[in-house]
Amino acid sequence: MHDAAPLTAPPEPQTDPFGALEREVRVLIRRAQSTSAQTARLIHPELEASAYPLLAHIAMYPGTRGSDLAAHFGVGRATVSRQLSRLAELGLVHRETDPEDTRGQQITLTDDGARRFRHARDARLTMLESALSGWEKDDVAELARLLNSYSADVVAWLGSQQGTAHLSAADARAAH
């Protein structure tokens, strides 16, 4: 179990695996936040850091709906709507009424949005390839697999805790 006493050293993975995981996730999130603004600026100088994941999801799933984005990222529809409005103002996304459900909108990247997104994504891939150049490709693939499993399991657990529609871990992994 975890002591409440102040930490004098990082938790050891062998003796405190969840403490060590919490530390690594915390550090990873902080570092990701600090680079997110840089990535967003590559796309557009006025873009919020939180918009890159939205653009990535829209690029992967053209025609996605705002409600799908809200569910995928675990945020409210109003938050996504505000972010999509800003992306549309910047000319990065196009919203069109969903022909199957006129209450919703299908979102796609504009040509300029797709070009800018690819440029930023390529820069991130180059950074990752450089930073991990000493790694074996199998280790990079294993890290990606484990992070996907971690994310899916956390999403499934959060769904079960919030009383929302419970996604199984397998369903959550498939959504990533």
N, CA, C and O of each residue as an XYZ file, in Angstrom:
704
protein
N       0.837     -1.177      0.000
C       0.000      0.000      0.000
C       0.877      1.235      0.000
O       2.092      1.116      0.166
N       0.323      2.379     -0.175
C       1.075      3.617     -0.298
C       1.096      4.360      1.026
O       0.058      4.558      1.656
N       2.287      4.769      1.440
C       2.427      5.561      2.667
C       2.055      7.003      2.389
O       2.203      7.483      1.265
N       1.567      7.704      3.421
C       1.232      9.123      3.308
C       2.452      9.993      3.590
O       2.398     11.210      3.413
N       3.550      9.383      4.026
C       4.759     10.135      4.344
C       5.337     10.756      3.075
O       5.150     10.227      1.980
N       6.037     11.878      3.224
C       6.648     12.509      2.050
C       7.624     11.549      1.370
O       8.316     10.772      2.028
N       7.661     11.618      0.066
C       8.572     10.770     -0.692
C       9.961     11.387     -0.687
O      10.116     12.587     -0.910
N      10.959     10.568     -0.435
C      12.330     11.049     -0.509
C      12.992     10.579     -1.787
O      14.046     11.088     -2.169
N      12.382      9.615     -2.446
C      12.887      9.088     -3.713
C      11.692      8.598     -4.520
O      10.645      8.277     -3.957
N      11.848      8.542     -5.838
C      10.738      8.017     -6.647
C      10.397      6.587     -6.234
O      11.277      5.823     -5.838
N       9.129      6.234     -6.327
C       8.730      4.859     -5.989
C       9.437      3.856     -6.904
O       9.641      4.114     -8.090
N       9.796      2.734     -6.342
C      10.453      1.668     -7.097
C       9.411      0.782     -7.766
O       8.501      0.289     -7.100
N       9.532      0.574     -9.071
C       8.545     -0.263     -9.771
C       8.399     -1.669     -9.182
O       7.303     -2.231     -9.197
N       9.483     -2.241     -8.667
C       9.404     -3.606     -8.147
C       8.655     -3.678     -6.817
O       7.965     -4.661     -6.547
N       8.787     -2.635     -5.980
C       8.157     -2.680     -4.666
C       6.863     -1.879     -4.596
O       6.011     -2.162     -3.753
N       6.699     -0.888     -5.464
C       5.489     -0.054     -5.475
C       5.107      0.225     -6.935
O       5.245      1.356     -7.401
N       4.625     -0.800     -7.660
C       4.375     -0.616     -9.095
C       3.330      0.455     -9.403
O       3.471      1.183    -10.385
N       2.284      0.564     -8.579
C       1.261      1.574     -8.861
C       1.756      2.975     -8.517
O       1.418      3.937     -9.206
N       2.546      3.096     -7.469
C       3.167      4.378     -7.151
C       4.118      4.819     -8.250
O       4.138      5.988     -8.635
N       4.912      3.870     -8.756
C       5.841      4.181     -9.848
C       5.071      4.548    -11.114
O       5.458      5.472    -11.830
N       3.991      3.834    -11.392
C       3.177      4.142    -12.566
C       2.553      5.530    -12.435
O       2.565      6.307    -13.389
N       2.005      5.846    -11.252
C       1.405      7.169    -11.048
C       2.422      8.260    -11.307
O       2.111      9.256    -11.961
N       3.626      8.090    -10.806
C       4.676      9.087    -11.020
C       4.977      9.242    -12.505
O       5.043     10.364    -13.007
N       5.158      8.141    -13.209
C       5.514      8.211    -14.629
C       4.394      8.830    -15.453
O       4.655      9.620    -16.360
N       3.145      8.475    -15.143
C       2.010      9.063    -15.864
C       1.946     10.563    -15.581
O       1.730     11.360    -16.494
N       2.135     10.948    -14.316
C       2.113     12.372    -13.942
C       3.185     13.150    -14.698
O       2.908     14.219    -15.241
N       4.404     12.623    -14.735
C       5.499     13.293    -15.435
C       5.233     13.321    -16.938
O       5.457     14.337    -17.595
N       4.757     12.206    -17.475
C       4.447     12.138    -18.902
C       3.392     13.168    -19.287
O       3.534     13.854    -20.299
N       2.341     13.280    -18.491
C       1.275     14.244    -18.781
C       1.822     15.662    -18.746
O       1.510     16.468    -19.622
N       2.629     15.971    -17.751
C       3.181     17.331    -17.644
C       4.070     17.646    -18.839
O       3.995     18.739    -19.400
N       4.901     16.705    -19.227
C       5.779     16.926    -20.384
C       4.964     17.046    -21.667
O       5.280     17.858    -22.537
N       3.922     16.240    -21.780
C       3.056     16.317    -22.964
C       2.357     17.669    -23.026
O       2.220     18.250    -24.103
N       1.917     18.170    -21.882
C       1.270     19.478    -21.854
C       2.227     20.568    -22.307
O       1.831     21.503    -23.004
N       3.486     20.445    -21.910
C       4.434     21.491    -22.267
C       4.777     21.479    -23.757
O       5.146     22.514    -24.312
N       4.658     20.323    -24.406
C       4.930     20.278    -25.847
C       3.673     20.469    -26.697
O       3.765     20.753    -27.891
N       2.508     20.315    -26.084
C       1.259     20.452    -26.833
C       1.085     21.839    -27.430
O       0.613     21.976    -28.558
N       1.460     22.856    -26.688
C       1.332     24.224    -27.195
C       2.224     24.428    -28.419
O       1.834     25.105    -29.370
N       3.408     23.848    -28.393
C       4.313     23.953    -29.548
C       3.715     23.270    -30.773
O       3.772     23.801    -31.882
N       3.143     22.094    -30.563
C       2.529     21.363    -31.670
C       1.341     22.135    -32.223
O       1.168     22.230    -33.438
N       0.526     22.684    -31.335
C      -0.637     23.461    -31.771
C      -0.193     24.667    -32.593
O      -0.819     24.993    -33.602
N       0.888     25.336    -32.166
C       1.375     26.501    -32.916
C       1.894     26.118    -34.302
O       1.869     26.938    -35.220
N       2.361     24.881    -34.460
C       2.764     24.429    -35.792
C       1.566     24.398    -36.737
O       1.699     24.649    -37.935
N       0.402     24.088    -36.185
C      -0.816     24.014    -36.990
C      -1.341     25.415    -37.279
O      -1.629     25.759    -38.425
N      -1.461     26.216    -36.227
C      -1.939     27.591    -36.385
C      -1.497     28.382    -35.161
O      -1.623     27.890    -34.039
N      -0.984     29.589    -35.345
C      -0.469     30.351    -34.198
C      -1.519     30.674    -33.131
O      -1.156     30.973    -31.993
N      -2.793     30.621    -33.467
C      -3.857     30.932    -32.507
C      -4.550     29.692    -31.952
O      -5.580     29.803    -31.287
N      -4.000     28.530    -32.218
C      -4.651     27.283    -31.823
C      -4.318     26.914    -30.378
O      -3.168     27.004    -29.949
N      -5.352     26.494    -29.633
C      -5.169     26.002    -28.266
C      -4.492     24.640    -28.302
O      -4.693     23.855    -29.230
N      -3.690     24.371    -27.284
C      -2.962     23.104    -27.208
C      -3.907     21.897    -27.211
O      -3.563     20.846    -27.750
N      -5.075     22.040    -26.621
C      -6.013     20.914    -26.514
C      -6.662     20.542    -27.849
O      -7.353     19.527    -27.934
N      -6.448     21.346    -28.885
C      -7.102     21.094    -30.167
C      -6.410     20.013    -30.992
O      -7.052     19.385    -31.834
N      -5.119     19.781    -30.771
C      -4.403     18.790    -31.584
C      -5.050     17.403    -31.517
O      -5.259     16.786    -32.561
N      -5.373     16.893    -30.317
C      -6.027     15.578    -30.290
C      -7.363     15.552    -31.037
O      -7.704     14.543    -31.656
N      -8.117     16.645    -30.985
C      -9.374     16.703    -31.739
C      -9.100     16.587    -33.232
O      -9.755     15.818    -33.936
N      -8.127     17.359    -33.708
C      -7.795     17.316    -35.133
C      -7.311     15.922    -35.538
O      -7.656     15.423    -36.609
N      -6.510     15.302    -34.672
C      -6.020     13.951    -34.970
C      -7.176     12.968    -35.092
O      -7.180     12.120    -35.985
N      -8.153     13.076    -34.202
C      -9.305     12.171    -34.241
C     -10.146     12.425    -35.498
O     -10.607     11.485    -36.145
N     -10.337     13.691    -35.832
C     -11.112     14.028    -37.031
C     -10.375     13.547    -38.279
O     -11.006     13.062    -39.219
N      -9.053     13.675    -38.299
C      -8.270     13.191    -39.444
C      -8.415     11.678    -39.587
O      -8.492     11.163    -40.703
N      -8.451     10.969    -38.466
C      -8.552      9.518    -38.492
C      -9.977      9.054    -38.818
O     -10.178      8.019    -39.453
N     -10.958      9.844    -38.367
C     -12.365      9.483    -38.552
C     -13.129     10.644    -39.176
O     -13.935     11.284    -38.501
N     -12.886     10.926    -40.464
C     -13.609     12.036    -41.108
C     -15.114     11.804    -41.045
O     -15.594     10.687    -41.237
N     -15.841     12.868    -40.775
C     -17.289     12.757    -40.668
C     -17.748     12.455    -39.255
O     -18.938     12.256    -39.011
N     -16.800     12.420    -38.320
C     -17.176     12.189    -36.927
C     -18.095     13.309    -36.445
O     -18.131     14.393    -37.029
N     -18.818     13.039    -35.399
C     -19.760     14.035    -34.846
C     -19.187     14.607    -33.559
O     -18.341     13.986    -32.915
N     -19.648     15.781    -33.194
C     -19.204     16.407    -31.957
C     -19.493     15.548    -30.743
O     -18.679     15.479    -29.822
N     -20.646     14.892    -30.732
C     -20.987     14.018    -29.600
C     -20.023     12.841    -29.501
O     -19.703     12.383    -28.404
N     -19.556     12.348    -30.663
C     -18.565     11.263    -30.665
C     -17.240     11.758    -30.074
O     -16.595     11.049    -29.302
N     -16.843     12.973    -30.441
C     -15.613     13.549    -29.903
C     -15.721     13.729    -28.391
O     -14.787     13.403    -27.658
N     -16.850     14.242    -27.926
C     -17.051     14.447    -26.485
C     -16.947     13.113    -25.743
O     -16.289     13.028    -24.706
N     -17.585     12.091    -26.264
C     -17.543     10.774    -25.624
C     -16.129     10.200    -25.655
O     -15.657      9.654    -24.658
N     -15.459     10.322    -26.790
C     -14.118      9.755    -26.929
C     -13.130     10.388    -25.950
O     -12.307      9.692    -25.355
N     -13.215     11.704    -25.786
C     -12.253     12.406    -24.938
C     -12.751     12.606    -23.503
O     -12.020     13.117    -22.655
N     -13.989     12.201    -23.237
C     -14.508     12.303    -21.879
C     -14.730     13.734    -21.424
O     -14.513     14.067    -20.259
N     -15.165     14.576    -22.351
C     -15.459     15.973    -22.007
C     -16.898     16.280    -22.405
O     -17.532     15.505    -23.121
N     -17.401     17.400    -21.940
C     -18.773     17.775    -22.246
C     -18.944     18.227    -23.688
O     -18.007     18.691    -24.337
N     -20.175     18.075    -24.166
C     -20.484     18.496    -25.540
C     -20.262     19.992    -25.731
O     -19.838     20.429    -26.801
N     -20.548     20.775    -24.694
C     -20.360     22.228    -24.800
C     -18.881     22.567    -25.011
O     -18.554     23.471    -25.779
N     -18.001     21.848    -24.337
C     -16.555     22.068    -24.504
C     -16.142     21.757    -25.930
O     -15.435     22.541    -26.563
N     -16.584     20.611    -26.439
C     -16.243     20.229    -27.809
C     -16.841     21.215    -28.799
O     -16.181     21.593    -29.767
N     -18.065     21.633    -28.575
C     -18.713     22.584    -29.478
C     -17.930     23.887    -29.547
O     -17.740     24.444    -30.628
N     -17.475     24.373    -28.396
C     -16.680     25.598    -28.360
C     -15.367     25.408    -29.129
O     -14.958     26.277    -29.900
N     -14.714     24.262    -28.911
C     -13.454     23.996    -29.594
C     -13.663     23.851    -31.106
O     -12.857     24.343    -31.895
N     -14.736     23.183    -31.501
C     -15.018     23.028    -32.928
C     -15.338     24.369    -33.581
O     -14.945     24.619    -34.721
N     -16.043     25.219    -32.866
C     -16.324     26.560    -33.403
C     -15.027     27.304    -33.666
O     -14.869     27.955    -34.699
N     -14.103     27.204    -32.724
C     -12.809     27.883    -32.898
C     -12.042     27.273    -34.075
O     -11.452     28.007    -34.868
N     -12.043     25.962    -34.197
C     -11.363     25.303    -35.317
C     -11.972     25.713    -36.648
O     -11.256     25.883    -37.634
N     -13.294     25.873    -36.680
C     -13.969     26.318    -37.903
C     -13.601     27.770    -38.210
O     -13.358     28.113    -39.367
N     -13.559     28.627    -37.182
C     -13.163     30.027    -37.381
C     -11.758     30.133    -37.971
O     -11.484     31.020    -38.779
N     -10.874     29.228    -37.565
C      -9.495     29.229    -38.060
C      -9.365     28.555    -39.417
O      -8.277     28.510    -39.992
N     -10.475     28.029    -39.931
C     -10.461     27.396    -41.250
C      -9.862     26.000    -41.271
O      -9.416     25.530    -42.318
N      -9.850     25.332    -40.116
C      -9.222     24.011    -40.029
C     -10.219     22.861    -40.161
O      -9.851     21.764    -40.581
N     -11.480     23.110    -39.802
C     -12.499     22.066    -39.925
C     -13.724     22.626    -40.643
O     -13.971     23.831    -40.683
N     -14.460     21.699    -41.195
C     -15.725     22.016    -41.864
C     -16.802     21.188    -41.181
O     -16.630     19.990    -40.956
N     -17.919     21.841    -40.854
C     -19.049     21.143    -40.239
C     -20.201     21.148    -41.223
O     -20.530     22.167    -41.830
N     -20.804     19.977    -41.361
C     -21.927     19.809    -42.285
C     -23.019     19.021    -41.583
O     -22.733     18.097    -40.821
N     -24.265     19.382    -41.836
C     -25.386     18.665    -41.225
C     -25.320     17.190    -41.593
O     -25.123     16.830    -42.753
N     -25.489     16.347    -40.583
C     -25.476     14.898    -40.784
C     -26.743     14.514    -41.535
O     -27.840     14.740    -41.024
N     -26.631     13.934    -42.744
C     -27.826     13.586    -43.509
C     -28.675     12.502    -42.847
O     -29.869     12.398    -43.130
N     -28.074     11.691    -41.967
C     -28.826     10.626    -41.298
C     -29.509     11.118    -40.017
O     -30.448     10.487    -39.531
N     -29.037     12.243    -39.474
C     -29.618     12.802    -38.252
C     -29.366     14.308    -38.288
O     -28.291     14.774    -37.911
N     -30.352     15.054    -38.738
C     -30.167     16.486    -38.969
C     -29.913     17.283    -37.690
O     -29.618     18.477    -37.759
N     -30.022     16.643    -36.524
C     -29.682     17.331    -35.270
C     -28.168     17.418    -35.076
O     -27.686     18.253    -34.310
N     -27.427     16.568    -35.759
C     -25.980     16.511    -35.586
C     -25.229     17.039    -36.788
O     -25.804     17.304    -37.844
N     -23.936     17.183    -36.601
C     -23.071     17.646    -37.680
C     -21.919     16.668    -37.855
O     -21.402     16.108    -36.889
N     -21.535     16.480    -39.098
C     -20.350     15.693    -39.411
C     -19.188     16.670    -39.570
O     -19.314     17.708    -40.219
N     -18.061     16.318    -38.968
C     -16.911     17.209    -38.977
C     -15.785     16.571    -39.776
O     -15.446     15.403    -39.585
N     -15.217     17.360    -40.670
C     -14.056     16.929    -41.449
C     -13.009     18.047    -41.411
O     -13.319     19.198    -41.104
N     -11.783     17.686    -41.724
C     -10.742     18.699    -41.848
C     -10.894     19.380    -43.200
O     -11.252     18.739    -44.188
N     -10.622     20.672    -43.242
C     -10.550     21.357    -44.523
C      -9.238     20.926    -45.183
O      -8.396     20.306    -44.534
N      -9.064     21.244    -46.440
C      -7.795     20.916    -47.106
C      -6.630     21.572    -46.371
O      -5.593     20.946    -46.151
N      -6.811     22.848    -45.991
C      -5.762     23.552    -45.256
C      -5.549     22.917    -43.879
O      -4.411     22.768    -43.433
N      -6.631     22.547    -43.213
C      -6.523     21.894    -41.910
C      -5.793     20.569    -42.005
O      -4.964     20.254    -41.152
N      -6.094     19.787    -43.038
C      -5.424     18.496    -43.237
C      -3.932     18.699    -43.506
O      -3.097     17.964    -42.980
N      -3.606     19.686    -44.315
C      -2.198     19.961    -44.631
C      -1.452     20.383    -43.374
O      -0.358     19.888    -43.100
N      -2.036     21.291    -42.614
C      -1.393     21.776    -41.386
C      -1.273     20.655    -40.348
O      -0.251     20.539    -39.672
N      -2.314     19.836    -40.226
C      -2.266     18.727    -39.282
C      -1.149     17.757    -39.659
O      -0.372     17.347    -38.797
N      -1.062     17.384    -40.942
C      -0.016     16.445    -41.377
C       1.374     16.991    -41.070
O       2.260     16.249    -40.646
N       1.560     18.294    -41.287
C       2.852     18.921    -41.001
C       3.199     18.776    -39.512
O       4.322     18.401    -39.176
N       2.249     19.068    -38.626
C       2.490     18.968    -37.187
C       2.701     17.515    -36.768
O       3.573     17.224    -35.949
N       1.909     16.608    -37.326
C       2.052     15.188    -36.983
C       3.406     14.664    -37.443
O       4.063     13.918    -36.717
N       3.824     15.048    -38.641
C       5.141     14.625    -39.136
C       6.252     15.138    -38.219
O       7.220     14.423    -37.958
N       6.118     16.369    -37.730
C       7.120     16.922    -36.815
C       7.150     16.125    -35.508
O       8.224     15.865    -34.963
N       5.975     15.737    -35.005
C       5.928     14.929    -33.777
C       6.544     13.555    -34.000
O       7.268     13.051    -33.142
N       6.259     12.949    -35.149
C       6.844     11.638    -35.451
C       8.366     11.734    -35.550
O       9.080     10.859    -35.059
N       8.855     12.789    -36.181
C      10.304     12.991    -36.288
C      10.924     13.143    -34.906
O      11.985     12.582    -34.632
N      10.258     13.908    -34.028
C      10.746     14.081    -32.665
C      10.798     12.741    -31.934
O      11.798     12.420    -31.291
N       9.724     11.962    -32.034
C       9.699     10.667    -31.357
C      10.772      9.723    -31.912
O      11.448      9.028    -31.153
N      10.920      9.704    -33.230
C      11.934      8.839    -33.836
C      13.336      9.245    -33.382
O      14.182      8.385    -33.139
N      13.583     10.554    -33.268
C      14.883     11.032    -32.790
C      15.094     10.693    -31.322
O      16.134     10.156    -30.938
N      14.095     11.012    -30.510
C      14.222     10.800    -29.070
C      14.395      9.317    -28.729
O      15.092      8.979    -27.771
N      13.779      8.451    -29.491
C      13.814      7.012    -29.210
C      14.685      6.251    -30.213
O      14.499      5.051    -30.413
N      15.621      6.939    -30.832
C      16.446      6.306    -31.872
C      17.268      5.129    -31.339
O      17.642      4.244    -32.109
N      17.550      5.109    -30.055
C      18.301      3.999    -29.472
C      17.438      2.808    -29.088
O      17.955      1.779    -28.653
N      16.137      2.941    -29.247
C      15.229      1.852    -28.897
C      15.080      0.877    -30.060
O      15.195      1.248    -31.228
N      14.824     -0.364    -29.711
C      14.444     -1.361    -30.709
C      13.008     -1.065    -31.135
O      12.186     -0.664    -30.312
N      12.704     -1.262    -32.414
C      11.339     -1.005    -32.896
C      10.312     -1.863    -32.166
O       9.188     -1.418    -31.935
N      10.681     -3.080    -31.801
C       9.756     -3.942    -31.047
C       9.422     -3.333    -29.688
O       8.300     -3.478    -29.204
N      10.395     -2.648    -29.064
C      10.138     -2.000    -27.779
C       9.209     -0.799    -27.948
O       8.345     -0.557    -27.105
N       9.386     -0.054    -29.028
C       8.487      1.075    -29.314
C       7.070      0.545    -29.542
O       6.102      1.109    -29.033
N       6.955     -0.533    -30.302
C       5.644     -1.129    -30.553
C       5.017     -1.633    -29.257
O       3.812     -1.483    -29.053
N       5.819     -2.227    -28.385
C       5.300     -2.712    -27.103
C       4.842     -1.552    -26.225
O       3.807     -1.654    -25.566
N       5.592     -0.456    -26.206
C       5.180      0.722    -25.448
C       3.843      1.243    -25.976
O       2.948      1.557    -25.191
N       3.704      1.336    -27.287
C       2.442      1.794    -27.874
C       1.300      0.866    -27.491
O       0.206      1.328    -27.167
N       1.544     -0.428    -27.525
C       0.508     -1.402    -27.160
C       0.124     -1.256    -25.689
O      -1.061     -1.262    -25.354
N       1.110     -1.125    -24.817
C       0.834     -1.001    -23.388
C       0.120      0.315    -23.070
O      -0.793      0.333    -22.244
N       0.520      1.408    -23.708
C      -0.173      2.680    -23.487
C      -1.621      2.605    -23.952
O      -2.514      3.158    -23.310
N      -1.851      1.922    -25.069
C      -3.221      1.747    -25.555
C      -4.035      0.942    -24.550
O      -5.181      1.289    -24.262
N      -3.461     -0.120    -24.020
C      -4.163     -0.933    -23.023
C      -4.440     -0.121    -21.762
O      -5.532     -0.186    -21.198
N      -3.449      0.639    -21.327
C      -3.618      1.492    -20.148
C      -4.775      2.469    -20.368
O      -5.671      2.583    -19.532
N      -4.745      3.158    -21.484
C      -5.771      4.155    -21.781
C      -7.155      3.512    -21.847
O      -8.114      4.033    -21.279
N      -7.252      2.398    -22.532
C      -8.548      1.715    -22.661
C      -9.079      1.266    -21.311
O     -10.269      1.412    -21.033
N      -8.209      0.723    -20.471
C      -8.657      0.247    -19.166
C      -9.075      1.410    -18.261
O     -10.048      1.298    -17.515
N      -8.344      2.519    -18.327
C      -8.712      3.686    -17.519
C     -10.044      4.259    -17.999
O     -10.895      4.613    -17.184
N     -10.230      4.352    -19.317
C     -11.497      4.856    -19.864
C     -12.653      3.953    -19.436
O     -13.708      4.441    -19.032
N     -12.456      2.653    -19.523
C     -13.512      1.717    -19.120
C     -13.815      1.859    -17.635
O     -14.980      1.849    -17.237
N     -12.776      1.991    -16.809
C     -12.979      2.149    -15.372
C     -13.692      3.463    -15.065
O     -14.626      3.488    -14.262
N     -13.263      4.547    -15.692
C     -13.918      5.843    -15.473
C     -15.393      5.780    -15.853
O     -16.245      6.315    -15.143
N     -15.694      5.127    -16.972
C     -17.086      4.972    -17.393
C     -17.902      4.222    -16.361
O     -19.061      4.561    -16.118
N     -17.316      3.218    -15.757
C     -18.041      2.449    -14.750
C     -18.233      3.247    -13.463
O     -19.207      3.030    -12.742
N     -17.329      4.155    -13.169
C     -17.407      4.966    -11.953
C     -18.373      6.129    -12.092
O     -18.945      6.585    -11.102
N     -18.555      6.607    -13.300
C     -19.384      7.776    -13.527
C     -20.831      7.416    -13.817
O     -21.656      8.299    -14.051
N     -21.142      6.142    -13.803
C     -22.519      5.730    -14.042
C     -22.944      5.930    -15.486
O     -24.136      5.904    -15.792
N     -21.982      6.130    -16.374
C     -22.297      6.287    -17.787
C     -22.285      4.921    -18.436
O     -22.012      3.910    -17.788
N     -22.577      4.904    -19.697
C     -22.548      3.641    -20.422
C     -21.168      3.025    -20.249
O     -20.162      3.647    -20.591
N     -21.117      1.825    -19.729
C     -19.857      1.163    -19.437
C     -19.282      0.547    -20.704
O     -19.904     -0.298    -21.349
N     -18.079      0.993    -21.040
C     -17.359      0.392    -22.153
C     -16.496     -0.724    -21.608
O     -15.833     -0.553    -20.585
N     -16.493     -1.846    -22.268
C     -15.542     -2.867    -21.860
C     -14.158     -2.392    -22.282
O     -14.038     -1.533    -23.156
N     -13.133     -2.932    -21.682
C     -11.774     -2.555    -22.055
C     -11.529     -2.860    -23.525
O     -10.856     -2.088    -24.209
N     -12.060     -3.965    -24.020
C     -11.880     -4.316    -25.436
C     -12.541     -3.282    -26.341
O     -11.972     -2.906    -27.366
N     -13.746     -2.813    -25.973
C     -14.417     -1.780    -26.769
C     -13.627     -0.487    -26.745
O     -13.490      0.179    -27.771
N     -13.099     -0.125    -25.569
C     -12.326      1.106    -25.446
C     -11.048      1.025    -26.266
O     -10.658      2.006    -26.898
N     -10.386     -0.139    -26.264
C      -9.169     -0.298    -27.080
C      -9.506     -0.140    -28.563
O      -8.765      0.505    -29.304
N     -10.608     -0.721    -28.987
C     -11.005     -0.641    -30.398
C     -11.304      0.799    -30.812
O     -11.143      1.150    -31.981
N     -11.737      1.634    -29.868
C     -12.070      3.029    -30.181
C     -10.842      3.894    -30.336
O     -10.949      5.005    -30.855
N      -9.671      3.433    -29.907
C      -8.453      4.253    -29.979
C      -7.798      4.162    -31.309
O      -6.764      4.792    -31.533
